[in-house]
Structures are given as C-alpha cells and as structure tokens.
Amino acid sequence: MRIKRGDIVEVISGDDAGQRGEVQRVIRGKRPLSRSKAKKLGRSAVRDPNLDRVVVAGVNIIKKHQRRTGDIRTQVGIIEREAPIHISNVMLVCPHCDQPTRVRMRVFEDGSKARECKKCGQLIDS
C-alpha cells in the first residue's frame, strides 16, 4: 500500500475530482472466507486489494441522520462527515514538486525501502 495516513492526496475521479486533502484513515480490504477454507487456512478473512479505501479530510462529505441512543455523549441530528473512497480514485501529491504523482518504491543496499516520486525523483519519506 503506497498511501499512508497523513499524506496529502488529490482525488482524480468522481464528484470531488480535483480536491486535495489529508488522508485521515486507510482501510485495508478484507474478504471473508468460507468455513471450509477458513478452517484449512486457520483464519477467517483474506486481504482483498479491491476493497482498499481511504478517508480524506474535506472530501466525499455525507450527511448522516443520527438518532438519540442510550449514550448521552453522542451527537444527535444531521451530522456531516467524510465517507471512505476507493484508493484507486486518489493520487499522492508529492511534497517537493506539488503535483499528483505515482509512487515508486526505492530499495536501498541495506534493505530498507522508501517511497519516491516518479515525476521529480525525490524521496517522499525523508
């Protein structure tokens, strides 16, 4: 996964195309397995990249109608909040060249990895 929490991304498709915001949360997709496969593999779910999503600040705002519950501290009424969008609909914005870019993983001789901007060649993780 090449987008992390705290990155600045730009939405490239959908109603909010062109908007930029900070990634608040990355949701890794999991797909449940059938009981027989789960028993064989020893786990109940498997990673599915088609279900990867991100929550971006100020983008994809929805209105949620929240009803009063037993908890006193919950907000009541119409609440606006960010909904997750698919990770393929956002591009990372390079902090050096300030353009949406694809990300290349650079592997160093000591085995460590860092993200690199494909447009300007600068390291994003520095």
Contacts in CASP RR format, 6 or more apart in sequence:
PFRMAT RR
TARGET T0000
AUTHOR 0000-0000-0000
METHOD contacts of the structure
MODEL  1
MRIKRGDIVEVISGDDAGQRGEVQRVIRGKRPLSRSKAKKLGRSAVRDPN
LDRVVVAGVNIIKKHQRRTGDIRTQVGIIEREAPIHISNVMLVCPHCDQP
TRVRMRVFEDGSKARECKKCGQLIDS
1 26 0 8 1.000
1 28 0 8 1.000
1 52 0 8 1.000
1 87 0 8 1.000
2 92 0 8 1.000
2 103 0 8 1.000
2 105 0 8 1.000
2 115 0 8 1.000
3 9 0 8 1.000
3 23 0 8 1.000
3 26 0 8 1.000
3 54 0 8 1.000
3 87 0 8 1.000
3 90 0 8 1.000
3 92 0 8 1.000
3 103 0 8 1.000
4 23 0 8 1.000
4 26 0 8 1.000
5 23 0 8 1.000
5 24 0 8 1.000
5 25 0 8 1.000
5 26 0 8 1.000
6 22 0 8 1.000
6 23 0 8 1.000
6 24 0 8 1.000
7 22 0 8 1.000
7 23 0 8 1.000
7 92 0 8 1.000
7 93 0 8 1.000
8 20 0 8 1.000
8 21 0 8 1.000
8 22 0 8 1.000
8 23 0 8 1.000
8 92 0 8 1.000
8 93 0 8 1.000
8 95 0 8 1.000
9 20 0 8 1.000
9 21 0 8 1.000
9 22 0 8 1.000
9 23 0 8 1.000
9 54 0 8 1.000
9 56 0 8 1.000
9 90 0 8 1.000
9 91 0 8 1.000
9 92 0 8 1.000
9 93 0 8 1.000
9 100 0 8 1.000
10 18 0 8 1.000
10 19 0 8 1.000
10 20 0 8 1.000
10 21 0 8 1.000
10 90 0 8 1.000
10 91 0 8 1.000
10 93 0 8 1.000
10 100 0 8 1.000
11 17 0 8 1.000
11 18 0 8 1.000
11 19 0 8 1.000
11 20 0 8 1.000
11 56 0 8 1.000
11 59 0 8 1.000
11 60 0 8 1.000
11 85 0 8 1.000
11 89 0 8 1.000
11 90 0 8 1.000
12 18 0 8 1.000
12 89 0 8 1.000
12 90 0 8 1.000
12 91 0 8 1.000
12 100 0 8 1.000
13 89 0 8 1.000
14 89 0 8 1.000
15 60 0 8 1.000
16 59 0 8 1.000
16 60 0 8 1.000
16 85 0 8 1.000
19 58 0 8 1.000
19 59 0 8 1.000
20 93 0 8 1.000
21 56 0 8 1.000
21 57 0 8 1.000
21 58 0 8 1.000
21 59 0 8 1.000
22 56 0 8 1.000
22 57 0 8 1.000
23 54 0 8 1.000
23 55 0 8 1.000
23 56 0 8 1.000
23 57 0 8 1.000
24 55 0 8 1.000
24 56 0 8 1.000
24 57 0 8 1.000
24 82 0 8 1.000
25 54 0 8 1.000
25 55 0 8 1.000
25 84 0 8 1.000
26 52 0 8 1.000
26 53 0 8 1.000
26 54 0 8 1.000
26 87 0 8 1.000
27 52 0 8 1.000
27 53 0 8 1.000
27 54 0 8 1.000
27 55 0 8 1.000
27 84 0 8 1.000
28 47 0 8 1.000
28 52 0 8 1.000
29 47 0 8 1.000
29 48 0 8 1.000
29 49 0 8 1.000
29 50 0 8 1.000
29 51 0 8 1.000
29 52 0 8 1.000
29 53 0 8 1.000
30 45 0 8 1.000
30 46 0 8 1.000
30 47 0 8 1.000
30 48 0 8 1.000
30 51 0 8 1.000
31 45 0 8 1.000
31 46 0 8 1.000
31 47 0 8 1.000
31 48 0 8 1.000
31 51 0 8 1.000
32 38 0 8 1.000
32 44 0 8 1.000
32 45 0 8 1.000
33 41 0 8 1.000
33 43 0 8 1.000
33 44 0 8 1.000
33 45 0 8 1.000
33 46 0 8 1.000
38 44 0 8 1.000
52 86 0 8 1.000
52 87 0 8 1.000
53 84 0 8 1.000
53 85 0 8 1.000
53 86 0 8 1.000
53 87 0 8 1.000
54 84 0 8 1.000
54 85 0 8 1.000
54 87 0 8 1.000
54 90 0 8 1.000
55 82 0 8 1.000
55 83 0 8 1.000
55 84 0 8 1.000
55 85 0 8 1.000
56 82 0 8 1.000
56 85 0 8 1.000
56 90 0 8 1.000
57 82 0 8 1.000
58 82 0 8 1.000
59 82 0 8 1.000
59 85 0 8 1.000
60 82 0 8 1.000
60 83 0 8 1.000
60 84 0 8 1.000
60 85 0 8 1.000
61 80 0 8 1.000
61 81 0 8 1.000
61 82 0 8 1.000
61 83 0 8 1.000
62 80 0 8 1.000
62 81 0 8 1.000
62 82 0 8 1.000
62 83 0 8 1.000
63 78 0 8 1.000
63 79 0 8 1.000
63 80 0 8 1.000
64 78 0 8 1.000
64 79 0 8 1.000
64 80 0 8 1.000
64 81 0 8 1.000
65 77 0 8 1.000
65 78 0 8 1.000
65 79 0 8 1.000
66 74 0 8 1.000
66 75 0 8 1.000
66 76 0 8 1.000
66 77 0 8 1.000
66 78 0 8 1.000
66 79 0 8 1.000
67 76 0 8 1.000
67 77 0 8 1.000
68 74 0 8 1.000
68 76 0 8 1.000
91 100 0 8 1.000
91 101 0 8 1.000
91 102 0 8 1.000
92 100 0 8 1.000
92 101 0 8 1.000
92 102 0 8 1.000
92 103 0 8 1.000
92 115 0 8 1.000
92 124 0 8 1.000
93 99 0 8 1.000
93 100 0 8 1.000
93 101 0 8 1.000
94 100 0 8 1.000
94 101 0 8 1.000
94 117 0 8 1.000
94 119 0 8 1.000
94 120 0 8 1.000
94 122 0 8 1.000
94 124 0 8 1.000
95 124 0 8 1.000
96 117 0 8 1.000
96 120 0 8 1.000
96 122 0 8 1.000
97 117 0 8 1.000
97 119 0 8 1.000
97 120 0 8 1.000
97 122 0 8 1.000
99 119 0 8 1.000
101 117 0 8 1.000
101 118 0 8 1.000
101 119 0 8 1.000
101 120 0 8 1.000
102 118 0 8 1.000
103 115 0 8 1.000
103 116 0 8 1.000
103 117 0 8 1.000
103 118 0 8 1.000
103 124 0 8 1.000
104 115 0 8 1.000
104 116 0 8 1.000
104 117 0 8 1.000
104 118 0 8 1.000
104 121 0 8 1.000
105 113 0 8 1.000
105 114 0 8 1.000
105 115 0 8 1.000
105 116 0 8 1.000
106 113 0 8 1.000
106 114 0 8 1.000
106 115 0 8 1.000
106 116 0 8 1.000
106 123 0 8 1.000
107 113 0 8 1.000
108 114 0 8 1.000
114 123 0 8 1.000
114 124 0 8 1.000
114 125 0 8 1.000
114 126 0 8 1.000
115 123 0 8 1.000
115 124 0 8 1.000
115 125 0 8 1.000
116 122 0 8 1.000
116 123 0 8 1.000
116 124 0 8 1.000
117 123 0 8 1.000
117 124 0 8 1.000
END
